[in-house]
Amino acid sequence: MIEPWKALGVSLLKDLVFQEILLELGKGALEDYVKDFFKDCIKAGITSAKPQVLKKALGEALQQFLRIVEDELIRCRLSGAEIRDGYEIRLGKFIHHQQVKPLLGQAFAQDGLAIEGEQLEAIWQEHYAPVMPSKFDWDGVAYLYTREVQRIIKQSPELRAILQLKILKDLQQDIQPLKQQTREIAGIPPDFNLKAYQEGLKERYAHLNLDSLDTSIYDYREKLKVHQVFIPQNVRACQEFVPQAYEIPKEHQRRLRESDELAAEINPQLWE
């Protein structure tokens, strides 16, 4: 009975009360269960692993989940017989529930986040009465299960390599925009052809574009260049410029001055 799991390299715990659940699962074809279990791990690349690797990981993960549930029931002061008689059949059906399988498989995802204990609890309460003991901690079960899955991944060279490769690919995708920004900040690259860039600027901006002013067939582009019409600025600097002398007409300033209505702020010699 244990042979299928042994062939996959899964060592069953001899003192596991829920061992019969794993034995029944091992009797059938695991391909469909593996597909449902890991279906949300496609993006993480887990499903690209060999079937035997996935089956082994599945068996180890389910065994740890059953052990953690058993330990939690023992903590709630239930005996081995009470656990087996009251929960074995229901728990066997529970791990076959279509929502539970991918939920447990999510622990193998790349981010490694703990699965939600509230979701497990809601499914159990809705479909598998009686409810768990009042002190049963579904969140604690989910947390410990996620930790065990992380241990399984670390101990599996195949799964570890797949997740590391996926992380590396994601980093490469994330770093591409950063590389582009770095190139932009760095300025002109060493192999940039400045001569060709200069010629391109001359070709593009050396001629006046008068198409919007004259739509005739006359070709201004080759006839009229920017340097032919450009007038450089030649404003002269004047150290003796007195703006006040130009604000009021000279005759009016003289009359104001003679009538003492204008303070002697401007030297009359500057008027000339």
Order of alpha helices (4+ residues) and beta strands (2+ residues): alpha-alpha-alpha-alpha-alpha-alpha-alpha-alpha-alpha-alpha-alpha-alpha
